[in-house]
């Protein structure tokens, strides 16, 4: 009886690992979108603006909702930094934070209201998040 040789899988490179990280339709984003839709709100997903893509947009009301992952956006409560390759990660996080600031500034300059939510806020206190969004929409109408 011949045995099948098991194929050995080579470890993924950092580039391959990073390419599998989703930038849209993340768990926290989907959680918020489902709640908004259930409440009757209609919105645009990954709306393009000169300042960058808006996760969830209400273009008519110029309201932008941005969902920031605790890891990628350096949450002060839950953000963690890898111990290996510290210089790479420090530079990466600095670029992310600078991009967030540029995006928010560009949206404000164009008259948009910007609400940023940490992923943990969506999981831990969705009702407060929904209240903030409802108030912002009422104010923009």
Secondary structure, DSSP 8 states (H G I E B T S, - for coil): -------------HHHHHHTS-SSS-HHHHHHHHHHHHTT---EEEEEETTEEEEEEEGGGTEEEEEE-TTTTT-TTT----STTHHHHHHHHHHHHHHHHHHHHHHHHTT-EEEEEEHHHHHH-HHHHHHHHHHHHHHH-
